[in-house]
Amino acid sequence: MDGHDHDEFSEITLRPFDLSDVDDFMEAIGSISVTPGSGIGEKRGELGYALTSKYWGKGIVTRAVKIVVGTIFREWPNLERLEALVAAENLGSQRVLEKAGFHKEGVLRKWAFLKGRSRDTLIFSLLSSDSPLD
């Protein structure tokens, strides 16, 4: 992006923070990453995340995405656009992005081939000029 190495956001490992999950504390339960664009996409980054299904619906990824969104545009000052791709049927992930301030831009029809069939994918974005969330 600006010629500097951006390893600090290349990947963050998510771990449980509830005492009832003490057995999983040293195990990664998910990750979140931002991949910088290059060439004509140098002002763009792609957000990706994954979480073990046992922890779905607990707000973990929403919090992690909000943390990244709250700092990424300061840490990478040349970044103008952060985007995320989500399977059309993944309503939980769509809600995560909406709660973090992302805007749904459209549908990429039959964009991904997964589990033996072509699937639609939604593209979401957040711009550095968008109003921050409270």
C-alpha positions, 0 to 999 in steps of 0.5 A, spaced: 500 500 500 504 505 502 511 501 501 511 498 508 510 491 511 503 490 514 504 484 518 500 487 524 494 485 520 496 479 516 492 475 521 489 475 528 488 469 531 481 468 535 481 465 542 475 464 547 475 469 553 469 465 557 472 461 563 467 456 561 471 455 555 478 454 559 479 447 555 479 451 549 483 457 551 490 455 548 487 453 541 485 457 536 478 458 535 478 462 529 482 468 525 481 475 522 485 478 516 486 483 512 490 482 505 492 489 502 491 490 494 496 491 489 497 494 482 490 498 480 487 495 487 493 498 491 488 502 495 483 496 497 484 491 502 480 484 503 477 482 510 477 475 511 475 471 517 473 464 520 470 462 526 469 455 529 462 453 529 461 452 536 462 459 537 458 462 532 452 467 535 456 469 541 459 476 537 466 474 537 467 475 530 463 482 530 467 484 536 474 482 532 471 486 525 470 492 529 476 492 532 480 491 525 475 496 522 477 501 528 484 501 527 485 499 519 484 506 516 489 509 521 494 504 521 494 503 513 493 511 511 493 509 504 487 504 504 481 507 501 476 501 501 476 495 505 471 489 502 469 483 504 466 477 500 460 473 503 456 467 501 449 469 499 446 464 504 451 466 510 446 470 513 450 470 520 456 473 516 452 478 513 450 481 519 457 481 522 459 486 516 453 490 517 454 491 524 461 493 523 458 499 518 459 495 511 455 496 506 452 491 501 454 493 494 451 487 490 451 480 488 456 476 484 452 471 481 455 464 481 462 467 483 464 461 487 464 454 486 463 450 493 461 443 495 459 441 488 455 447 486 456 454 483 454 459 489 452 467 489 457 471 493 455 478 496 460 483 496 460 488 502 465 494 503 467 500 508 470 506 505 475 510 509 470 516 508 464 512 511 462 515 518 465 511 524 460 507 528 459 509 535 
